[in-house]
Amino acid sequence: QVQLVESGGGSVQTGGSLRLTCLLSPYSSMSYTMAWFRQVSGKAREGVAAIDPDGKISYAASVKGRFTISRDNAKNSLYLQMNDLKPEDTAPYFCAAFYGVTTAGRPPLGSGYEYKNWGPGTQVTVSS
């Protein structure tokens, strides 16, 4: 059973930065498409960024240019560097993964139904 554990959340002021980390175990992450999602209270879950085993990347329009997703398969880890944070970025952030790739050509965001494995989340709070 794949386990995902996030870390790196916290509280920052507007314009600040945070780096989230997700550790996948007990398997190698190299064959998994991995992503970050968030869910603002009262709103639908939102895909933030995703990366597939071939290194193809997708970003939500709301974070493009501010957030960077990356992975280190040697460490079975996924990262999300978040810069220029805004109050509307406040949410719990969840790491998600599924084995393989989709036929869509780019790693999926959206509802996240493709992702079979989820972490418990880490809270990001941005104050104005």
N, C-alpha and C positions, 0 to 999 in steps of 0.2 A: 504494500500500500504506500503510495507516494505521500510524503508529508512535506508541507511548505510552512516555513516560519519566517515572518517578516520582522524587521527591526529598523530603527532609525527615525521613527516618527518623533514628533515633539511640537513645541510651541515656538513660533517665530513671529516677528513683525513683518508688515508688508514690505516687500522688496528683499526679504531674506532668502536663505537657501537651506535645503535639507537634502540628505542623500538616504534613500531607502535601500535596504538590502533584503533579499529573499533567499533563503537557503533551502534547496531541494534535497531530500533524502528518501530512501537509502540508495537510490539509483543514480546513475550519471545523468546530468541534465542535458547532455549534448543532443539528444534526440527529441527533446520536448520543445514545443512552442510555448512561450511563457509571456505573461502579460501582467500589467497593473490595472486594477479597476478601483473605482471609488464610488461611494454612495452617500450623497448629501441627504440629510434627513428630509423625508417627504418627497424625494425625487427617485426616479429610476436609477438603477446602477449604471455607471458610465465607464466605458473602456477608455483608459488614459493613453496607454502605449503598449505595444506588443512587439515581440521579436521571435522569429522562427529559427529552426536549426541552421538554416542557410544564411542567417544574418539579415534577412529582409525585415524591415521595420514599418510599423504603422503608428501614427500619432492621432489623437483627437485634435480637432482644429483649435480647441480652447487652450491647448498646452503647447502647440507647435512653436518652436523657437525659444521656449522657456525650459522645457523638460527634455532630458536625454535618457533613453533606455539603453542599457548595455548588459552583457552577460560575460561571465568567466566560467567556462565549463570545467576548467581544472579545479575550481572551487565549488562547482555545482551551485553557482550563485547568479542571481539576477539583481540588477541595480536600477534605481531611478534617481537621477540627479535632477533636483527641482530648484530652479533659479527664479528670481523675480516673482516670488510667491505673492498671491493676492488673497484677500479674505474669502473669495469664492472658491478657493482651492481647499478650504477647510472641509475635512471629511475623514472617515476611516478609509485607509488604502489597503487593498487586498491583492495579494499575489495569486496568480492562477496559472495552471499549466494543463496541457494535453499532449499525448504522445504523437509525434509526427507533424505533418503539415496538412493544410487544407488544399483544395484544388483552386481556391480563389486567387492564388498568386501572391497574396500578401497576408500576413497574419491577421486574424479577425479581431475586431473590437465589437462594439454594439452591445447586445444583451449578455454576451458571454456564455451562451448555452453550449458552445463547443468545448469549453474548458471543464474538465472532469474533476480537477483537483484544485482545492482552494485553501489558502491559509486563513488564520483567525483574524488577521488585520492589524494595522498599526495606525494610531490616530495622528493626523496632521492638523494643527490649529494655527491659523494665520490671523493675527490681530491688526487692526488698523491704527 
